[in-house]
Amino acid sequence: MTRSVYDLQAYAVVLDKVVFVTRVFKAEADEGFQFNVRFVGDLRLAPKFPTRHEADLQRELLLKALMES
């Protein structure tokens, strides 16, 4: 069985290891917008984007990839 992989800000996200994806929210210290991705083993990725639109788009694309895998 091949694993599905999604590229997100230079990270390779193995889709069958994703446990949880949060909503988009404003990052601390005016660093833009982010969402969190939790993986098996309690590992977390917190990609940050300059605009909410970009963060929403990347989150939606990740969720679409998860649904298709």
C-alpha positions as CSV (number, residue, x, y, z in Angstrom):
1,M,0.0,0.0,0.0
2,T,1.4,3.4,-0.9
3,R,1.1,6.3,1.4
4,S,-0.4,9.6,0.3
5,V,1.8,12.6,0.9
6,Y,0.9,16.3,0.8
7,D,3.5,19.1,0.6
8,L,2.9,22.0,3.0
9,Q,5.5,24.7,3.4
10,A,8.4,22.5,2.5
11,Y,7.1,19.7,4.8
12,A,6.0,16.3,3.5
13,V,2.8,15.5,5.4
14,V,2.0,11.8,5.4
15,L,-1.8,11.8,5.2
16,D,-2.4,8.5,7.0
17,K,-0.5,9.8,10.1
18,V,-2.7,13.0,10.5
19,V,-5.0,12.8,13.5
20,F,-6.5,16.3,13.7
21,V,-6.6,19.6,11.9
22,T,-7.6,22.8,13.7
23,R,-9.5,25.8,12.3
24,V,-7.6,28.8,11.0
25,F,-6.8,31.4,13.6
26,K,-4.7,34.5,14.1
27,A,-1.1,33.6,15.1
28,E,0.5,35.2,18.1
29,A,2.7,38.4,17.8
30,D,1.0,39.4,14.5
31,E,2.7,36.6,12.6
32,G,-0.2,36.2,10.2
33,F,-2.7,33.2,10.4
34,Q,-2.1,29.6,11.1
35,F,-3.8,26.2,11.7
36,N,-2.3,23.2,13.5
37,V,-2.0,19.7,12.2
38,R,-1.6,16.9,14.8
39,F,0.0,13.6,13.9
40,V,0.1,10.1,15.5
41,G,2.5,10.3,18.4
42,D,1.4,13.8,19.4
43,L,3.7,15.5,16.9
44,R,2.4,18.9,15.7
45,L,2.9,21.1,12.7
46,A,1.8,24.8,12.9
47,P,2.1,26.4,9.4
48,K,1.8,30.1,9.3
49,F,0.6,32.2,6.4
50,P,0.7,36.0,5.8
51,T,-3.0,36.2,4.9
52,R,-6.1,34.4,6.2
53,H,-7.1,33.6,2.6
54,E,-3.9,31.7,2.0
55,A,-4.2,29.9,5.3
56,D,-7.8,28.9,4.5
57,L,-6.9,27.7,1.0
58,Q,-4.0,25.5,2.3
59,R,-6.2,24.1,5.0
60,E,-9.0,23.3,2.6
61,L,-6.5,21.6,0.2
62,L,-5.1,19.6,3.0
63,L,-8.6,18.5,4.1
64,K,-9.4,17.6,0.5
65,A,-6.3,15.5,0.2
66,L,-7.2,13.7,3.5
67,M,-10.7,12.9,2.2
68,E,-9.3,11.5,-1.0
69,S,-6.6,9.3,0.6
